[in-house]
Amino acid sequence: MEVLTAYPGLHAVVGHRLNHWLWDKKWYWLARFLSHLIRWLTGIEIHPGAKIGRRFFIDHGMGVVVGETSVIGDDCTLYQGVTLGGTSWEKVKRHPTLGNNVVVGAGAKVLGPINIGDGARVGSNSVVVKDVPAGATVIGIPGHTVKPRVAEAHLKRAQMAKRIGFDAYGLTRQMSDPVAHAVDCILDHLHVTDERLTFILEKLAQSGVDVGELEIPEIDLEHLGDDAAGDASRAGTIPAAEKNS
Ligand SMILES: CC(C)(COP(=O)(O)OP(=O)(O)OC[C@H]1O[C@@H](n2cnc3c(N)ncnc32)[C@H](O)[C@@H]1OP(=O)(O)O)[C@@H](O)C(=O)NCCC(=O)NCCS
């Protein structure tokens, strides 16, 4: 109920589906007039000629402008204040084309007949005037690609977690949990240690020293707690008072 009644982005998109249909049927004035009414109601201006894919989401919405020849793929998100604008009045393709899964941050301006690749992210308040490759993140004015350092670190952690049989289900980029952060640090440390060990083993092998194959044991996550208690007890690390209680 809340979504149906209090999400201007939803109203604007539903209205656009009708307006685009009218536009295709060449009912230009009616389509334009209805899109004007929807703009008045929602603060979101989508030209009826714009082609928009499935599951398009406009968050907050106020101040969003989508130009006539814009093309938006599936699963894209725009935040408030985004402009998909043109840089000329010529009656040609003059607005951007967004691939699938593109996110455009609040206040960003994407200008001209440029292509924003699948999965790209446009930082809030940036001004993008050139093509953006798939998966890239662009920020600033004019928009430039930033190296996804976080994504790289995340990938390495996931690889390391997989190697040691650890389930990295909880480790996302957005995670601010201190325990998850500690696990991230351990995985980073393990990664470096692993790289060094591999290097040493290669050097040893080159020098004719056979160290054999070493298997990394998998972690049994289900019985992790039991094992830890058992191991601690066996190793005598549980304080006497705790053992007796
Ligand atoms: C661009 C964006 C997607 C990057 O997210 P990320 O992958 O987590 O990247 P980071 O936060 O690690 O930032 C990477 C670098 O870009 C910078 N940066 C991030 N967003 C920026 C922006 N909008 N403008 C300028 N610089 C930005 C960071 O300071 C960092 O710089 P550094 O490498 O010098 O430290 C994100 O910052 C963004 O703008 N998202 C839009 C969110 C939005 O509009 N929300 C509205 C909610 S109402």
The ligand as an ORCA input file, in Angstrom:
! r2SCAN-3c Opt
* xyz 0 1
  C      30.229      6.602     -7.253
  C      29.804      5.571     -6.239
  C      28.827      4.584     -6.891
  C      31.111      4.867     -5.793
  O      30.879      3.928     -4.765
  P      32.065      2.877     -4.324
  O      32.335      1.905     -5.392
  O      31.662      2.356     -2.980
  O      33.383      3.729     -4.297
  P      34.118      4.441     -3.071
  O      33.122      4.993     -2.105
  O      35.161      3.502     -2.587
  O      34.807      5.684     -3.815
  C      35.898      5.527     -4.718
  C      36.544      6.903     -4.873
  O      35.631      7.802     -5.522
  C      35.338      8.930     -4.676
  N      33.925      9.217     -4.865
  C      32.879      8.383     -4.619
  N      31.737      8.960     -4.996
  C      32.053     10.171     -5.498
  C      31.276     11.232     -6.061
  N      29.960     11.129     -6.185
  N      31.933     12.335     -6.492
  C      33.274     12.427     -6.379
  N      34.050     11.450     -5.861
  C      33.449     10.341     -5.414
  C      35.690      8.473     -3.273
  O      36.036      9.553     -2.450
  C      36.880      7.568     -3.551
  O      38.015      8.379     -3.804
  P      39.497      7.905     -3.316
  O      39.809      6.677     -4.134
  O      40.349      9.076     -3.669
  O      39.374      7.642     -1.861
  C      29.068      6.203     -5.030
  O      29.963      6.979     -4.265
  C      27.884      7.113     -5.441
  O      28.018      8.295     -5.742
  N      26.676      6.488     -5.424
  C      25.437      7.195     -5.677
  C      24.579      7.089     -4.443
  C      23.432      8.076     -4.429
  O      23.264      8.923     -5.274
  N      22.620      7.947     -3.416
  C      21.488      8.805     -3.259
  C      20.687      8.266     -2.108
  S      19.351      9.335     -1.759
*
